[in-house]
């Protein structure tokens, strides 16, 4: 019976660790862009718009 309490305690500690890791990743902006990865697979590298250098156009 005491092994059950030890396992429950260890699982709660691990769950709290995952919760802290998740909250830190949300705070650091890990999950901000949720649209681009789903659309990126539809484009090939040559289909993406290229950034123009304005100094070359002058």
PyMOL Python script that loads the backbone (N, CA, C, O; Angstrom):
from pymol import cmd

cmd.read_pdbstr("""\
ATOM      1  N   UNK A   1       0.822  -1.196   0.000  1.00  0.00           N
ATOM      2  CA  UNK A   1       0.000   0.000   0.000  1.00  0.00           C
ATOM      3  C   UNK A   1       0.863   1.257   0.000  1.00  0.00           C
ATOM      4  O   UNK A   1       0.502   2.266  -0.605  1.00  0.00           O
ATOM      5  N   UNK A   2       2.005   1.190   0.682  1.00  0.00           N
ATOM      6  CA  UNK A   2       2.865   2.369   0.726  1.00  0.00           C
ATOM      7  C   UNK A   2       3.495   2.636  -0.641  1.00  0.00           C
ATOM      8  O   UNK A   2       3.806   3.781  -0.970  1.00  0.00           O
ATOM      9  N   UNK A   3       3.684   1.582  -1.436  1.00  0.00           N
ATOM     10  CA  UNK A   3       4.229   1.771  -2.785  1.00  0.00           C
ATOM     11  C   UNK A   3       3.256   2.573  -3.646  1.00  0.00           C
ATOM     12  O   UNK A   3       3.678   3.355  -4.497  1.00  0.00           O
ATOM     13  N   UNK A   4       1.970   2.382  -3.429  1.00  0.00           N
ATOM     14  CA  UNK A   4       0.961   3.128  -4.175  1.00  0.00           C
ATOM     15  C   UNK A   4       1.053   4.618  -3.869  1.00  0.00           C
ATOM     16  O   UNK A   4       0.957   5.445  -4.776  1.00  0.00           O
ATOM     17  N   UNK A   5       1.237   4.964  -2.603  1.00  0.00           N
ATOM     18  CA  UNK A   5       1.367   6.372  -2.223  1.00  0.00           C
ATOM     19  C   UNK A   5       2.638   6.982  -2.805  1.00  0.00           C
ATOM     20  O   UNK A   5       2.642   8.145  -3.210  1.00  0.00           O
ATOM     21  N   UNK A   6       3.695   6.216  -2.846  1.00  0.00           N
ATOM     22  CA  UNK A   6       4.953   6.702  -3.422  1.00  0.00           C
ATOM     23  C   UNK A   6       4.781   6.954  -4.923  1.00  0.00           C
ATOM     24  O   UNK A   6       5.235   7.977  -5.436  1.00  0.00           O
ATOM     25  N   UNK A   7       4.128   6.025  -5.626  1.00  0.00           N
ATOM     26  CA  UNK A   7       3.911   6.189  -7.059  1.00  0.00           C
ATOM     27  C   UNK A   7       2.987   7.365  -7.374  1.00  0.00           C
ATOM     28  O   UNK A   7       3.209   8.081  -8.351  1.00  0.00           O
ATOM     29  N   UNK A   8       1.968   7.565  -6.565  1.00  0.00           N
ATOM     30  CA  UNK A   8       1.075   8.709  -6.757  1.00  0.00           C
ATOM     31  C   UNK A   8       1.834  10.009  -6.530  1.00  0.00           C
ATOM     32  O   UNK A   8       1.664  10.966  -7.286  1.00  0.00           O
ATOM     33  N   UNK A   9       2.660  10.053  -5.511  1.00  0.00           N
ATOM     34  CA  UNK A   9       3.462  11.252  -5.246  1.00  0.00           C
ATOM     35  C   UNK A   9       4.432  11.551  -6.369  1.00  0.00           C
ATOM     36  O   UNK A   9       4.576  12.704  -6.776  1.00  0.00           O
ATOM     37  N   UNK A  10       5.099  10.524  -6.877  1.00  0.00           N
ATOM     38  CA  UNK A  10       6.042  10.718  -7.983  1.00  0.00           C
ATOM     39  C   UNK A  10       5.304  11.176  -9.236  1.00  0.00           C
ATOM     40  O   UNK A  10       5.795  12.049  -9.952  1.00  0.00           O
ATOM     41  N   UNK A  11       4.133  10.604  -9.514  1.00  0.00           N
ATOM     42  CA  UNK A  11       3.381  11.003 -10.703  1.00  0.00           C
ATOM     43  C   UNK A  11       2.886  12.441 -10.592  1.00  0.00           C
ATOM     44  O   UNK A  11       2.831  13.152 -11.595  1.00  0.00           O
ATOM     45  N   UNK A  12       2.529  12.875  -9.396  1.00  0.00           N
ATOM     46  CA  UNK A  12       2.123  14.267  -9.209  1.00  0.00           C
ATOM     47  C   UNK A  12       3.295  15.223  -9.421  1.00  0.00           C
ATOM     48  O   UNK A  12       3.119  16.298  -9.995  1.00  0.00           O
ATOM     49  N   UNK A  13       4.468  14.849  -8.970  1.00  0.00           N
ATOM     50  CA  UNK A  13       5.660  15.682  -9.170  1.00  0.00           C
ATOM     51  C   UNK A  13       5.984  15.785 -10.661  1.00  0.00           C
ATOM     52  O   UNK A  13       6.309  16.867 -11.150  1.00  0.00           O
ATOM     53  N   UNK A  14       5.900  14.682 -11.376  1.00  0.00           N
ATOM     54  CA  UNK A  14       6.163  14.693 -12.820  1.00  0.00           C
ATOM     55  C   UNK A  14       5.111  15.534 -13.546  1.00  0.00           C
ATOM     56  O   UNK A  14       5.448  16.301 -14.448  1.00  0.00           O
ATOM     57  N   UNK A  15       3.850  15.397 -13.162  1.00  0.00           N
ATOM     58  CA  UNK A  15       2.779  16.178 -13.780  1.00  0.00           C
ATOM     59  C   UNK A  15       2.982  17.671 -13.536  1.00  0.00           C
ATOM     60  O   UNK A  15       2.751  18.482 -14.433  1.00  0.00           O
ATOM     61  N   UNK A  16       3.405  18.033 -12.349  1.00  0.00           N
ATOM     62  CA  UNK A  16       3.680  19.448 -12.058  1.00  0.00           C
ATOM     63  C   UNK A  16       4.854  19.951 -12.895  1.00  0.00           C
ATOM     64  O   UNK A  16       4.853  21.103 -13.330  1.00  0.00           O
ATOM     65  N   UNK A  17       5.845  19.109 -13.124  1.00  0.00           N
ATOM     66  CA  UNK A  17       6.973  19.487 -13.968  1.00  0.00           C
ATOM     67  C   UNK A  17       6.531  19.762 -15.397  1.00  0.00           C
ATOM     68  O   UNK A  17       6.969  20.740 -16.003  1.00  0.00           O
ATOM     69  N   UNK A  18       5.670  18.912 -15.941  1.00  0.00           N
ATOM     70  CA  UNK A  18       5.145  19.147 -17.283  1.00  0.00           C
ATOM     71  C   UNK A  18       4.285  20.405 -17.337  1.00  0.00           C
ATOM     72  O   UNK A  18       4.324  21.139 -18.324  1.00  0.00           O
ATOM     73  N   UNK A  19       3.518  20.657 -16.296  1.00  0.00           N
ATOM     74  CA  UNK A  19       2.696  21.866 -16.254  1.00  0.00           C
ATOM     75  C   UNK A  19       3.570  23.114 -16.245  1.00  0.00           C
ATOM     76  O   UNK A  19       3.280  24.081 -16.948  1.00  0.00           O
ATOM     77  N   UNK A  20       4.628  23.097 -15.461  1.00  0.00           N
ATOM     78  CA  UNK A  20       5.546  24.238 -15.413  1.00  0.00           C
ATOM     79  C   UNK A  20       6.231  24.433 -16.765  1.00  0.00           C
ATOM     80  O   UNK A  20       6.378  25.565 -17.225  1.00  0.00           O
ATOM     81  N   UNK A  21       6.649  23.346 -17.401  1.00  0.00           N
ATOM     82  CA  UNK A  21       7.283  23.446 -18.724  1.00  0.00           C
ATOM     83  C   UNK A  21       6.302  24.008 -19.748  1.00  0.00           C
ATOM     84  O   UNK A  21       6.682  24.836 -20.577  1.00  0.00           O
ATOM     85  N   UNK A  22       5.065  23.576 -19.701  1.00  0.00           N
ATOM     86  CA  UNK A  22       4.056  24.093 -20.620  1.00  0.00           C
ATOM     87  C   UNK A  22       3.807  25.582 -20.386  1.00  0.00           C
ATOM     88  O   UNK A  22       3.759  26.357 -21.341  1.00  0.00           O
ATOM     89  N   UNK A  23       3.652  25.981 -19.147  1.00  0.00           N
ATOM     90  CA  UNK A  23       3.391  27.391 -18.854  1.00  0.00           C
ATOM     91  C   UNK A  23       4.568  28.275 -19.257  1.00  0.00           C
ATOM     92  O   UNK A  23       4.368  29.388 -19.744  1.00  0.00           O
ATOM     93  N   UNK A  24       5.788  27.792 -19.060  1.00  0.00           N
ATOM     94  CA  UNK A  24       6.954  28.570 -19.487  1.00  0.00           C
ATOM     95  C   UNK A  24       7.014  28.700 -21.001  1.00  0.00           C
ATOM     96  O   UNK A  24       7.374  29.758 -21.517  1.00  0.00           O
ATOM     97  N   UNK A  25       6.667  27.638 -21.718  1.00  0.00           N
ATOM     98  CA  UNK A  25       6.699  27.725 -23.177  1.00  0.00           C
ATOM     99  C   UNK A  25       5.610  28.648 -23.702  1.00  0.00           C
ATOM    100  O   UNK A  25       5.823  29.335 -24.701  1.00  0.00           O
ATOM    101  N   UNK A  26       4.457  28.684 -23.062  1.00  0.00           N
ATOM    102  CA  UNK A  26       3.404  29.612 -23.466  1.00  0.00           C
ATOM    103  C   UNK A  26       3.831  31.042 -23.172  1.00  0.00           C
ATOM    104  O   UNK A  26       3.592  31.941 -23.978  1.00  0.00           O
ATOM    105  N   UNK A  27       4.452  31.251 -22.040  1.00  0.00           N
ATOM    106  CA  UNK A  27       4.909  32.593 -21.660  1.00  0.00           C
ATOM    107  C   UNK A  27       5.985  33.097 -22.617  1.00  0.00           C
ATOM    108  O   UNK A  27       6.041  34.294 -22.900  1.00  0.00           O
ATOM    109  N   UNK A  28       6.836  32.208 -23.118  1.00  0.00           N
ATOM    110  CA  UNK A  28       7.913  32.605 -24.028  1.00  0.00           C
ATOM    111  C   UNK A  28       7.461  32.697 -25.479  1.00  0.00           C
ATOM    112  O   UNK A  28       8.275  33.006 -26.349  1.00  0.00           O
ATOM    113  N   UNK A  29       6.195  32.440 -25.763  1.00  0.00           N
ATOM    114  CA  UNK A  29       5.669  32.598 -27.108  1.00  0.00           C
ATOM    115  C   UNK A  29       5.876  31.421 -28.019  1.00  0.00           C
ATOM    116  O   UNK A  29       5.890  31.591 -29.238  1.00  0.00           O
ATOM    117  N   UNK A  30       6.036  30.243 -27.483  1.00  0.00           N
ATOM    118  CA  UNK A  30       6.269  29.061 -28.295  1.00  0.00           C
ATOM    119  C   UNK A  30       5.078  28.733 -29.190  1.00  0.00           C
ATOM    120  O   UNK A  30       5.262  28.190 -30.279  1.00  0.00           O
ATOM    121  N   UNK A  31       3.872  29.050 -28.757  1.00  0.00           N
ATOM    122  CA  UNK A  31       2.669  28.646 -29.475  1.00  0.00           C
ATOM    123  C   UNK A  31       1.954  29.824 -30.119  1.00  0.00           C
ATOM    124  O   UNK A  31       0.749  29.741 -30.359  1.00  0.00           O
ATOM    125  N   UNK A  32       2.651  30.915 -30.404  1.00  0.00           N
ATOM    126  CA  UNK A  32       2.007  32.097 -30.959  1.00  0.00           C
ATOM    127  C   UNK A  32       1.564  31.911 -32.405  1.00  0.00           C
ATOM    128  O   UNK A  32       0.448  32.296 -32.755  1.00  0.00           O
ATOM    129  N   UNK A  33       2.394  31.342 -33.239  1.00  0.00           N
ATOM    130  CA  UNK A  33       2.085  31.208 -34.654  1.00  0.00           C
ATOM    131  C   UNK A  33       1.520  29.824 -34.924  1.00  0.00           C
ATOM    132  O   UNK A  33       2.267  28.851 -35.021  1.00  0.00           O
ATOM    133  N   UNK A  34       0.210  29.736 -35.046  1.00  0.00           N
ATOM    134  CA  UNK A  34      -0.392  28.436 -35.286  1.00  0.00           C
ATOM    135  C   UNK A  34      -0.937  28.303 -36.702  1.00  0.00           C
ATOM    136  O   UNK A  34      -1.481  27.253 -37.047  1.00  0.00           O
ATOM    137  N   UNK A  35      -0.808  29.335 -37.531  1.00  0.00           N
ATOM    138  CA  UNK A  35      -1.324  29.266 -38.886  1.00  0.00           C
ATOM    139  C   UNK A  35      -0.249  28.894 -39.910  1.00  0.00           C
ATOM    140  O   UNK A  35      -0.494  28.075 -40.795  1.00  0.00           O
ATOM    141  N   UNK A  36       0.923  29.485 -39.794  1.00  0.00           N
ATOM    142  CA  UNK A  36       1.972  29.300 -40.793  1.00  0.00           C
ATOM    143  C   UNK A  36       2.418  27.844 -40.949  1.00  0.00           C
ATOM    144  O   UNK A  36       2.549  27.395 -42.088  1.00  0.00           O
ATOM    145  N   UNK A  37       2.656  27.093 -39.900  1.00  0.00           N
ATOM    146  CA  UNK A  37       3.101  25.709 -40.102  1.00  0.00           C
ATOM    147  C   UNK A  37       2.093  24.851 -40.870  1.00  0.00           C
ATOM    148  O   UNK A  37       2.490  23.952 -41.612  1.00  0.00           O
ATOM    149  N   UNK A  38       0.815  25.114 -40.703  1.00  0.00           N
ATOM    150  CA  UNK A  38      -0.176  24.304 -41.403  1.00  0.00           C
ATOM    151  C   UNK A  38      -0.263  24.649 -42.879  1.00  0.00           C
ATOM    152  O   UNK A  38      -0.709  23.823 -43.675  1.00  0.00           O
ATOM    153  N   UNK A  39       0.152  25.850 -43.261  1.00  0.00           N
ATOM    154  CA  UNK A  39       0.080  26.283 -44.653  1.00  0.00           C
ATOM    155  C   UNK A  39       1.422  26.119 -45.353  1.00  0.00           C
ATOM    156  O   UNK A  39       1.466  26.043 -46.581  1.00  0.00           O
ATOM    157  N   UNK A  40       2.494  26.063 -44.617  1.00  0.00           N
ATOM    158  CA  UNK A  40       3.835  26.006 -45.189  1.00  0.00           C
ATOM    159  C   UNK A  40       4.028  24.808 -46.108  1.00  0.00           C
ATOM    160  O   UNK A  40       4.765  24.893 -47.091  1.00  0.00           O
ATOM    161  N   UNK A  41       3.375  23.696 -45.799  1.00  0.00           N
ATOM    162  CA  UNK A  41       3.548  22.498 -46.609  1.00  0.00           C
ATOM    163  C   UNK A  41       2.946  22.670 -48.006  1.00  0.00           C
ATOM    164  O   UNK A  41       3.320  21.941 -48.925  1.00  0.00           O
ATOM    165  N   UNK A  42       2.030  23.612 -48.182  1.00  0.00           N
ATOM    166  CA  UNK A  42       1.379  23.813 -49.466  1.00  0.00           C
ATOM    167  C   UNK A  42       2.250  24.572 -50.462  1.00  0.00           C
ATOM    168  O   UNK A  42       1.981  24.531 -51.663  1.00  0.00           O
ATOM    169  N   UNK A  43       3.276  25.257 -50.000  1.00  0.00           N
ATOM    170  CA  UNK A  43       4.122  26.073 -50.855  1.00  0.00           C
ATOM    171  C   UNK A  43       5.476  25.411 -51.056  1.00  0.00           C
ATOM    172  O   UNK A  43       6.003  24.751 -50.161  1.00  0.00           O
ATOM    173  N   UNK A  44       6.017  25.598 -52.226  1.00  0.00           N
ATOM    174  CA  UNK A  44       7.386  25.181 -52.458  1.00  0.00           C
ATOM    175  C   UNK A  44       8.279  26.383 -52.213  1.00  0.00           C
ATOM    176  O   UNK A  44       7.794  27.509 -52.098  1.00  0.00           O
ATOM    177  N   UNK A  45       9.559  26.152 -52.134  1.00  0.00           N
ATOM    178  CA  UNK A  45      10.481  27.245 -51.811  1.00  0.00           C
ATOM    179  C   UNK A  45      10.436  28.359 -52.850  1.00  0.00           C
ATOM    180  O   UNK A  45      10.563  29.530 -52.492  1.00  0.00           O
ATOM    181  N   UNK A  46      10.261  28.030 -54.115  1.00  0.00           N
ATOM    182  CA  UNK A  46      10.260  29.066 -55.131  1.00  0.00           C
ATOM    183  C   UNK A  46       8.915  29.782 -55.226  1.00  0.00           C
ATOM    184  O   UNK A  46       8.824  30.798 -55.915  1.00  0.00           O
ATOM    185  N   UNK A  47       7.876  29.295 -54.566  1.00  0.00           N
ATOM    186  CA  UNK A  47       6.569  29.948 -54.575  1.00  0.00           C
ATOM    187  C   UNK A  47       6.451  31.034 -53.511  1.00  0.00           C
ATOM    188  O   UNK A  47       5.566  31.885 -53.592  1.00  0.00           O
ATOM    189  N   UNK A  48       7.321  31.012 -52.532  1.00  0.00           N
ATOM    190  CA  UNK A  48       7.237  31.990 -51.456  1.00  0.00           C
ATOM    191  C   UNK A  48       7.690  33.355 -51.962  1.00  0.00           C
ATOM    192  O   UNK A  48       8.636  33.440 -52.745  1.00  0.00           O
ATOM    193  N   UNK A  49       7.032  34.414 -51.528  1.00  0.00           N
ATOM    194  CA  UNK A  49       7.463  35.748 -51.965  1.00  0.00           C
ATOM    195  C   UNK A  49       8.835  36.076 -51.387  1.00  0.00           C
ATOM    196  O   UNK A  49       9.129  35.783 -50.228  1.00  0.00           O
ATOM    197  N   UNK A  50       9.661  36.686 -52.219  1.00  0.00           N
ATOM    198  CA  UNK A  50      11.010  37.036 -51.789  1.00  0.00           C
ATOM    199  C   UNK A  50      11.038  38.471 -51.293  1.00  0.00           C
ATOM    200  O   UNK A  50      10.328  39.334 -51.809  1.00  0.00           O
ATOM    201  N   UNK A  51      11.855  38.713 -50.301  1.00  0.00           N
ATOM    202  CA  UNK A  51      12.013  40.065 -49.777  1.00  0.00           C
ATOM    203  C   UNK A  51      12.833  40.878 -50.756  1.00  0.00           C
ATOM    204  O   UNK A  51      13.889  40.437 -51.209  1.00  0.00           O
ATOM    205  N   UNK A  52      12.352  42.055 -51.079  1.00  0.00           N
ATOM    206  CA  UNK A  52      13.068  42.925 -52.003  1.00  0.00           C
ATOM    207  C   UNK A  52      13.934  43.894 -51.225  1.00  0.00           C
ATOM    208  O   UNK A  52      13.525  44.434 -50.197  1.00  0.00           O
ATOM    209  N   UNK A  53      15.108  44.099 -51.722  1.00  0.00           N
ATOM    210  CA  UNK A  53      16.018  45.046 -51.121  1.00  0.00           C
ATOM    211  C   UNK A  53      15.770  46.407 -51.749  1.00  0.00           C
ATOM    212  O   UNK A  53      16.004  46.575 -52.946  1.00  0.00           O
ATOM    213  N   UNK A  54      15.305  47.382 -50.982  1.00  0.00           N
ATOM    214  CA  UNK A  54      14.935  48.673 -51.533  1.00  0.00           C
ATOM    215  C   UNK A  54      16.153  49.473 -52.008  1.00  0.00           C
ATOM    216  O   UNK A  54      16.014  50.368 -52.842  1.00  0.00           O
ATOM    217  N   UNK A  55      17.313  49.167 -51.500  1.00  0.00           N
ATOM    218  CA  UNK A  55      18.500  49.912 -51.913  1.00  0.00           C
ATOM    219  C   UNK A  55      18.906  49.557 -53.342  1.00  0.00           C
ATOM    220  O   UNK A  55      19.524  50.379 -54.019  1.00  0.00           O
ATOM    221  N   UNK A  56      18.578  48.361 -53.816  1.00  0.00           N
ATOM    222  CA  UNK A  56      18.912  47.968 -55.176  1.00  0.00           C
ATOM    223  C   UNK A  56      17.980  48.636 -56.193  1.00  0.00           C
ATOM    224  O   UNK A  56      18.368  48.844 -57.343  1.00  0.00           O
ATOM    225  N   UNK A  57      16.759  48.972 -55.778  1.00  0.00           N
ATOM    226  CA  UNK A  57      15.809  49.566 -56.694  1.00  0.00           C
ATOM    227  C   UNK A  57      16.090  51.038 -56.989  1.00  0.00           C
ATOM    228  O   UNK A  57      15.541  51.577 -57.949  1.00  0.00           O
ATOM    229  N   UNK A  58      16.903  51.683 -56.219  1.00  0.00           N
ATOM    230  CA  UNK A  58      17.156  53.118 -56.395  1.00  0.00           C
ATOM    231  C   UNK A  58      18.255  53.374 -57.373  1.00  0.00           C
ATOM    232  O   UNK A  58      18.592  54.528 -57.635  1.00  0.00           O
TER     233      UNK A  58
END
""", "prot")
cmd.dss("prot")
cmd.show_as("cartoon", "prot")
cmd.util.cbc("prot")
cmd.orient("prot")
